Each structure stands twice: as structure tokens, then as C-alpha cells.
């Protein structure tokens, strides 16, 4: 693994500055996109947890139980129960 990293660094250094800049920009763009995708996954999980909490509250489960099941905090669950 050390040799692989050294080889990659040697290869990177063999490019002219404009090529290295393009590589760096592409890596930054990929990193940004990866972050956006991960955030979308997190948002989706939260949305599903909220939907599950709303359903559980409508079935009469307690705020504490819904919080434990959904992974949401008690205050957020209470907020959902007040919206109904």
C-alpha cells in the first residue's frame, strides 16, 4: 500500500501544473458530490423515521416509546404529536 501511494504521488507529480489543477478540481468535485449523496441518504433516513414516528403516534404509542423506536429525540416526537 505504501508503494502504491508513492507511485500515485510520482505519477501525479509527472503532470504539468495545469493537468494537476484539473485533477485536483475533479477530485474536489467528486468529493463534493459524495457529500451531497451522503446528506441525501441521511435526509431520507430522517424522513422515514419521522413518518414511522407519526404512524406510531397515531396508533397511540407513548412519546418515549416512539422516540426509542424511531431514534428521534423526545422533543422532536412531542413536536410531531402536537401537529396531529
MMTF fields as JSON, N, C-alpha, C and O atoms, coordinates in Angstrom:
{
  "mmtfVersion": "1.0.0",
  "mmtfProducer": "UNKNOWN",
  "numBonds": 335,
  "numAtoms": 336,
  "numGroups": 84,
  "numChains": 1,
  "numModels": 1,
  "chainsPerModel": [1],
  "groupsPerChain": [84],
  "chainIdList": ["A"],
  "bondAtomList": [4, 2, 8, 6, 12, 10, 16, 14, 20, 18, 24, 22, 28, 26, 32, 30, 36, 34, 40, 38, 44, 42, 48, 46, 52, 50, 56, 54, 60, 58, 64, 62, 68, 66, 72, 70, 76, 74, 80, 78, 84, 82, 88, 86, 92, 90, 96, 94, 100, 98, 104, 102, 108, 106, 112, 110, 116, 114, 120, 118, 124, 122, 128, 126, 132, 130, 136, 134, 140, 138, 144, 142, 148, 146, 152, 150, 156, 154, 160, 158, 164, 162, 168, 166, 172, 170, 176, 174, 180, 178, 184, 182, 188, 186, 192, 190, 196, 194, 200, 198, 204, 202, 208, 206, 212, 210, 216, 214, 220, 218, 224, 222, 228, 226, 232, 230, 236, 234, 240, 238, 244, 242, 248, 246, 252, 250, 256, 254, 260, 258, 264, 262, 268, 266, 272, 270, 276, 274, 280, 278, 284, 282, 288, 286, 292, 290, 296, 294, 300, 298, 304, 302, 308, 306, 312, 310, 316, 314, 320, 318, 324, 322, 328, 326, 332, 330],
  "bondOrderList": [1, 1, 1, 1, 1, 1, 1, 1, 1, 1, 1, 1, 1, 1, 1, 1, 1, 1, 1, 1, 1, 1, 1, 1, 1, 1, 1, 1, 1, 1, 1, 1, 1, 1, 1, 1, 1, 1, 1, 1, 1, 1, 1, 1, 1, 1, 1, 1, 1, 1, 1, 1, 1, 1, 1, 1, 1, 1, 1, 1, 1, 1, 1, 1, 1, 1, 1, 1, 1, 1, 1, 1, 1, 1, 1, 1, 1, 1, 1, 1, 1, 1, 1],
  "groupList": [{"groupName": "UNK", "atomNameList": ["N", "CA", "C", "O"], "elementList": ["N", "C", "C", "O"], "formalChargeList": [0, 0, 0, 0], "bondAtomList": [1, 0, 2, 1, 3, 2], "bondOrderList": [1, 1, 2], "singleLetterCode": "X", "chemCompType": "L-PEPTIDE LINKING"}],
  "groupTypeList": [0, 0, 0, 0, 0, 0, 0, 0, 0, 0, 0, 0, 0, 0, 0, 0, 0, 0, 0, 0, 0, 0, 0, 0, 0, 0, 0, 0, 0, 0, 0, 0, 0, 0, 0, 0, 0, 0, 0, 0, 0, 0, 0, 0, 0, 0, 0, 0, 0, 0, 0, 0, 0, 0, 0, 0, 0, 0, 0, 0, 0, 0, 0, 0, 0, 0, 0, 0, 0, 0, 0, 0, 0, 0, 0, 0, 0, 0, 0, 0, 0, 0, 0, 0],
  "groupIdList": [1, 2, 3, 4, 5, 6, 7, 8, 9, 10, 11, 12, 13, 14, 15, 16, 17, 18, 19, 20, 21, 22, 23, 24, 25, 26, 27, 28, 29, 30, 31, 32, 33, 34, 35, 36, 37, 38, 39, 40, 41, 42, 43, 44, 45, 46, 47, 48, 49, 50, 51, 52, 53, 54, 55, 56, 57, 58, 59, 60, 61, 62, 63, 64, 65, 66, 67, 68, 69, 70, 71, 72, 73, 74, 75, 76, 77, 78, 79, 80, 81, 82, 83, 84],
  "secStructList": [7, 2, 2, 2, 2, 2, 2, 2, 2, 2, 2, 2, 2, 6, 1, 7, 2, 2, 2, 2, 2, 2, 2, 2, 2, 2, 2, 2, 2, 2, 2, 2, 2, 2, 2, 2, 2, 2, 2, 2, 2, 2, 2, 2, 2, 2, 2, 2, 2, 2, 2, 2, 2, 2, 2, 2, 2, 2, 6, 6, 7, 7, 2, 2, 2, 2, 2, 2, 2, 2, 7, 7, 7, 2, 2, 2, 2, 2, 2, 2, 2, 2, 2, 7],
  "xCoordList": [0.833, 0.0, 0.878, 0.542, 1.963, 2.876, 3.457, 3.562, 3.84, 4.39, 3.355, 3.669, 2.116, 1.037, 0.842, 0.696, 0.837, 0.696, 1.878, 1.714, 3.066, 4.265, 4.201, 4.547, 3.761, 3.638, 2.612, 2.844, 1.472, 0.45, 0.971, 0.686, 1.731, 2.288, 3.312, 3.354, 4.129, 5.112, 4.413, 4.825, 3.357, 2.595, 1.951, 1.989, 1.37, 0.747, 1.775, 1.497, 2.945, 3.99, 4.531, 5.169, 4.274, 4.771, 3.904, 4.309, 2.733, 1.85, 2.284, 2.925, 1.924, 2.205, 1.211, 0.161, 1.53, 0.656, -0.808, -1.688, -1.093, -2.496, -3.221, -4.409, -2.507, -3.108, -3.353, -4.389, -2.403, -2.584, -3.762, -4.526, -3.899, -5.022, -6.345, -7.294, -6.408, -7.63, -7.934, -9.093, -6.897, -7.077, -7.618, -8.566, -7.007, -7.446, -8.895, -9.661, -9.27, -10.647, -11.625, -12.721, -11.231, -12.096, -12.271, -13.371, -11.186, -11.261, -12.15, -12.961, -12.002, -12.859, -14.33, -15.194, -14.615, -15.992, -16.578, -17.732, -15.779, -16.244, -16.489, -17.463, -15.602, -15.764, -17.035, -17.772, -17.285, -18.499, -19.738, -20.698, -19.719, -20.869, -21.11, -22.251, -20.012, -20.142, -20.796, -21.646, -20.411, -21.018, -22.496, -23.302, -22.861, -24.268, -25.077, -26.196, -24.513, -25.203, -25.379, -26.452, -24.332, -24.433, -25.472, -26.22, -25.526, -26.519, -27.933, -28.85, -28.11, -29.423, -29.849, -31.022, -28.893, -29.207, -29.638, -30.61, -28.899, -29.235, -30.619, -31.434, -30.885, -32.192, -33.301, -34.366, -33.056, -34.051, -34.33, -35.474, -33.267, -33.45, -34.251, -35.113, -33.961, -34.694, -36.16, -37.054, -36.394, -37.774, -38.541, -39.699, -37.896, -38.538, -38.799, -39.839, -37.854, -38.037, -39.208, -39.979, -39.337, -40.453, -41.78, -42.748, -41.829, -43.054, -43.426, -44.592, -42.432, -42.687, -43.176, -44.072, -42.588, -42.996, -44.436, -45.21, -44.792, -46.162, -47.144, -48.185, -46.802, -47.663, -47.785, -48.874, -46.659, -46.674, -47.493, -48.23, -47.366, -48.168, -49.651, -50.477, -49.983, -51.394, -51.976, -53.191, -51.094, -51.547, -51.654, -52.068, -51.277, -51.414, -50.18, -50.262, -49.048, -47.828, -47.373, -47.625, -46.702, -46.237, -45.069, -44.388, -44.858, -43.755, -42.43, -41.589, -42.233, -40.986, -40.753, -39.648, -41.795, -41.663, -41.384, -40.545, -42.084, -41.887, -40.457, -39.826, -39.96, -38.593, -37.592, -36.645, -37.8, -36.891, -36.951, -35.922, -38.134, -38.307, -37.736, -37.042, -38.028, -37.659, -36.229, -35.648, -35.666, -34.336, -34.356, -33.308, -35.554, -35.692, -35.623, -35.82, -35.344, -35.306, -36.732, -37.617, -36.92, -38.258, -38.916, -40.097, -38.152, -38.726, -39.239, -40.278, -38.506, -38.974, -40.257, -41.163, -40.331, -41.545, -42.718, -43.831, -42.465, -43.538, -44.02, -45.22, -43.101, -43.469, -44.343, -45.264, -44.064, -44.893, -46.267, -47.266, -46.327, -47.621, -48.494, -49.721, -47.867, -48.63, -49.186, -50.144, -48.588, -49.053, -50.284, -50.984, -50.559, -51.706, -53.006, -54.075],
  "yCoordList": [-1.191, 0.0, 1.255, 2.242, 1.227, 2.369, 2.618, 3.763, 1.529, 1.681, 2.215, 3.008, 1.768, 2.243, 3.744, 4.461, 4.221, 5.655, 6.425, 7.498, 5.875, 6.539, 6.608, 7.63, 5.528, 5.514, 6.544, 7.258, 6.614, 7.586, 9.01, 9.856, 9.279, 10.614, 10.928, 12.046, 9.947, 10.127, 10.405, 11.28, 9.653, 9.859, 11.248, 11.945, 11.645, 12.969, 14.065, 15.029, 13.914, 14.923, 14.99, 15.972, 13.948, 13.952, 14.81, 15.105, 15.204, 16.035, 17.495, 17.921, 18.249, 19.684, 20.361, 19.792, 21.57, 22.226, 22.328, 22.144, 22.611, 22.732, 21.385, 21.339, 20.3, 18.968, 18.629, 18.06, 18.978, 18.736, 19.542, 19.067, 20.778, 21.61, 20.968, 20.945, 20.449, 19.792, 18.547, 18.273, 17.794, 16.602, 17.004, 16.401, 18.03, 18.495, 18.979, 18.706, 19.693, 20.179, 19.022, 19.052, 17.999, 16.833, 16.087, 15.641, 15.955, 15.283, 16.079, 15.502, 17.412, 18.25, 18.115, 18.038, 18.085, 17.95, 16.605, 16.529, 15.55, 14.226, 14.178, 13.585, 14.805, 14.84, 15.59, 15.159, 16.712, 17.485, 16.667, 16.65, 15.993, 15.178, 14.032, 13.714, 13.42, 12.338, 12.861, 12.186, 14.046, 14.653, 14.917, 14.698, 15.391, 15.647, 14.354, 14.329, 13.293, 11.997, 11.473, 10.984, 11.574, 11.122, 11.926, 11.364, 13.241, 14.07, 13.689, 13.676, 13.379, 12.954, 11.648, 11.463, 10.749, 9.485, 9.75, 9.171, 10.638, 10.982, 11.611, 11.257, 12.552, 13.211, 12.194, 12.288, 11.222, 10.183, 9.331, 8.964, 9.016, 8.222, 8.996, 8.437, 10.279, 11.111, 11.197, 11.104, 11.377, 11.457, 10.173, 10.222, 9.027, 7.745, 7.604, 7.083, 8.068, 7.995, 8.86, 8.475, 10.036, 10.93, 10.29, 10.333, 9.7, 9.032, 7.892, 7.732, 7.103, 5.993, 6.516, 5.933, 7.613, 8.192, 8.685, 8.468, 9.338, 9.826, 8.653, 8.711, 7.597, 6.411, 5.779, 5.389, 5.684, 5.084, 5.93, 5.393, 7.248, 8.134, 7.975, 7.996, 7.813, 7.667, 6.354, 6.218, 5.384, 4.115, 4.182, 3.22, 5.329, 5.516, 5.196, 5.159, 4.965, 4.698, 5.965, 7.076, 5.786, 6.929, 7.621, 7.027, 8.885, 9.662, 8.964, 8.861, 8.486, 7.804, 6.575, 6.356, 5.778, 4.559, 4.895, 4.259, 5.888, 6.276, 6.796, 6.514, 7.553, 8.063, 6.912, 6.928, 5.933, 4.779, 3.984, 3.542, 3.808, 3.03, 3.769, 3.173, 5.062, 5.822, 6.349, 6.624, 6.489, 7.075, 8.593, 9.233, 9.166, 10.612, 10.976, 10.122, 12.243, 12.668, 12.987, 13.29, 12.907, 13.098, 14.407, 14.427, 15.493, 16.794, 16.804, 17.396, 16.146, 16.085, 15.276, 15.639, 14.191, 13.363, 14.134, 14.073, 14.859, 15.686, 16.703, 16.954, 17.287, 18.241, 17.621, 18.262, 16.374, 15.667, 15.372, 15.453, 15.029, 14.707, 15.95, 15.851, 17.12, 18.381, 18.798, 19.567, 18.293, 18.663, 17.904, 18.306, 16.813, 15.979, 16.605, 16.043],
  "zCoordList": [0.0, 0.0, 0.0, -0.656, 0.706, 0.738, -0.639, -1.079, -1.33, -2.669, -3.646, -4.533, -3.473, -4.342, -4.182, -5.172, -2.946, -2.707, -3.266, -3.847, -3.089, -3.616, -5.138, -5.73, -5.767, -7.221, -7.693, -8.668, -6.993, -7.363, -7.236, -8.084, -6.184, -5.987, -7.08, -7.592, -7.431, -8.501, -9.829, -10.591, -10.091, -11.328, -11.336, -12.351, -10.223, -10.099, -10.364, -11.078, -9.794, -9.957, -11.385, -11.766, -12.169, -13.551, -14.481, -15.605, -14.024, -14.843, -14.769, -13.807, -15.8, -15.788, -14.851, -14.55, -14.386, -13.403, -13.818, -12.977, -15.072, -15.493, -15.395, -15.077, -15.668, -15.548, -14.073, -13.729, -13.208, -11.779, -11.246, -10.406, -11.75, -11.323, -11.734, -10.951, -12.957, -13.443, -12.617, -12.308, -12.26, -11.428, -10.059, -9.554, -9.464, -8.143, -8.176, -7.253, -9.232, -9.352, -9.509, -8.948, -10.274, -10.451, -9.132, -8.805, -8.378, -7.071, -6.127, -5.402, -6.132, -5.281, -5.659, -4.785, -6.966, -7.43, -7.009, -6.587, -7.127, -6.708, -5.208, -4.746, -4.458, -3.007, -2.618, -1.731, -3.287, -3.023, -3.351, -2.581, -4.486, -4.897, -3.913, -3.579, -3.455, -2.478, -1.204, -0.624, -0.767, 0.41, 0.204, 1.109, -0.992, -1.3, -1.267, -0.757, -1.807, -1.824, -0.407, -0.051, 0.402, 1.79, 2.562, 3.362, 2.329, 3.014, 2.587, 3.409, 1.304, 0.82, 1.487, 1.813, 1.684, 2.372, 3.809, 4.293, 4.488, 5.868, 5.927, 6.779, 5.01, 4.977, 4.751, 5.361, 3.876, 3.613, 4.828, 5.095, 5.572, 6.792, 7.83, 8.508, 7.946, 8.907, 8.505, 9.346, 7.208, 6.722, 7.03, 7.444, 6.826, 7.126, 8.626, 9.03, 9.45, 10.902, 11.344, 12.223, 10.725, 11.062, 10.656, 11.416, 9.469, 9.015, 9.963, 10.323, 10.361, 11.283, 12.631, 13.241, 13.091, 14.371, 14.31, 15.243, 13.228, 13.074, 13.088, 13.743, 12.364, 12.34, 13.725, 14.145, 14.426, 15.765, 16.733, 17.56, 16.633, 17.493, 17.208, 18.12, 15.921, 15.563, 16.085, 16.229, 16.369, 16.949, 18.466, 19.113, 19.028, 20.46, 21.285, 22.512, 20.654, 21.408, 22.115, 21.649, 23.24, 24.024, 23.314, 22.477, 23.668, 23.1, 23.379, 22.486, 24.602, 24.955, 24.091, 23.594, 23.913, 23.133, 21.664, 21.026, 21.138, 19.743, 19.539, 18.52, 20.513, 20.419, 20.383, 19.596, 21.221, 21.254, 19.951, 19.439, 19.43, 18.201, 16.991, 16.168, 16.885, 15.687, 15.703, 14.654, 16.906, 17.009, 17.08, 17.159, 17.052, 17.195, 18.668, 19.532, 18.959, 20.356, 20.822, 20.022, 22.13, 22.717, 22.275, 21.93, 22.288, 21.923, 20.487, 20.197, 19.591, 18.192, 18.082, 17.333, 18.822, 18.798, 19.384, 18.863, 20.469, 21.054, 20.037, 19.93, 19.295, 18.256, 17.199, 16.694, 16.857, 15.883, 16.449, 15.734, 17.73, 18.326, 18.457, 18.45, 18.575, 18.649, 17.299, 17.229, 16.228, 14.877, 14.466, 13.537, 15.145, 14.757, 15.195, 14.954]
}
